């Protein structure tokens, strides 16, 4: 134990310098790792933003429930009109087919 204390006393400044050097190196490495992770985070955030924007534009193109309901009601009304015309024998199926193809 006596040799250890004399070793520490004679080389104290070297041990302290090595300790501070190791602390400085670890801080530098940590800062580099943080900078690297921040760069990766920014890249992923940018790519996710572009994906989110494209998803938003695609969802705007989808029909709303009101427009689907309105289209369904229009088709059902047309069907009822065609059915009524067929029941009254005012028209034939081929005439209805021709009207439908003309509307397309």
C-alpha positions in Angstrom: 0.0 0.0 0.0 2.9 2.3 0.8 4.3 1.9 -2.8 0.9 2.7 -4.2 0.6 6.0 -2.3 4.2 7.0 -3.3 3.4 6.2 -6.9 0.2 8.3 -6.8 2.1 11.2 -5.2 4.9 11.2 -7.7 2.7 10.7 -10.7 -0.4 12.6 -9.6 -0.3 15.2 -12.4 0.1 12.5 -15.0 -2.9 10.5 -13.7 -5.0 13.7 -13.5 -4.0 14.6 -17.1 -4.9 11.1 -18.4 -8.2 11.3 -16.5 -9.1 14.7 -18.1 -7.9 13.5 -21.5 -10.2 10.5 -21.3 -13.1 12.7 -20.1 -12.5 15.1 -23.0 -12.3 12.3 -25.5 -15.6 10.7 -24.3 -17.4 14.1 -24.5 -16.1 14.5 -28.1 -17.3 11.1 -29.1 -20.6 11.6 -27.4 -21.1 14.9 -29.3 -20.2 13.2 -32.6 -22.7 10.4 -31.9 -25.4 13.0 -31.0 -24.7 14.9 -34.2 -24.9 11.7 -36.2 -28.2 10.7 -34.6 -29.6 14.2 -35.1 -28.8 14.0 -38.8 -30.4 10.6 -39.2 -33.5 12.0 -37.3 -33.7 15.0 -39.6 -33.5 12.7 -42.7 -36.2 10.4 -41.5 -38.4 13.3 -40.5 -38.1 14.8 -43.9 -38.9 11.5 -45.7 -41.9 11.0 -43.3 -43.2 14.5 -44.1 -43.1 13.8 -47.8 -44.9 10.5 -47.3 -47.5 12.2 -45.1 -48.1 14.9 -47.7 -48.6 12.3 -50.4 -51.1 10.4 -48.2 -53.0 13.6 -47.5 -53.3 14.4 -51.2 -54.5 10.9 -51.9 -57.1 11.0 -49.2 -58.4 14.3 -50.5 -59.2 12.5 -53.8 -61.3 9.8 -52.0 -65.1 10.4 -52.1 -66.8 11.5 -49.0 -69.7 9.6 -47.5 -72.1 12.3 -48.6 -71.0 12.1 -52.3 -71.3 8.2 -52.2 -74.8 8.5 -50.7 -75.8 11.1 -53.3 -74.5 8.9 -56.1 -76.3 5.8 -54.7 -79.6 7.7 -54.4 -79.2 8.9 -58.0 -78.6 5.4 -59.3 -81.5 4.0 -57.3 -83.8 6.8 -58.7 -82.7 6.0 -62.2 -83.4 2.3 -61.6 -86.9 3.1 -60.3 -87.6 5.2 -63.3 -86.4 2.5 -65.7 -88.4 -0.1 -63.8 -91.5 2.0 -63.9 -91.1 2.5 -67.6 -90.7 -1.2 -68.1 -93.8 -2.0 -66.0 -95.9 0.5 -68.0 -94.5 -0.9 -71.2 -93.4 2.6 -72.3 -89.9 1.4 -73.1 -87.9 -1.8 -73.8 -84.8 -3.1 -72.2 -82.7 -2.3 -75.3 -83.9 1.4 -75.1 -82.9 1.6 -71.5 -79.5 0.1 -72.4 -79.1 2.7 -75.1 -79.9 5.5 -72.7 -77.5 4.2 -70.1 -74.7 3.9 -72.7 -75.5 7.4 -74.0 -75.1 8.8 -70.4 -71.7 7.2 -70.0 
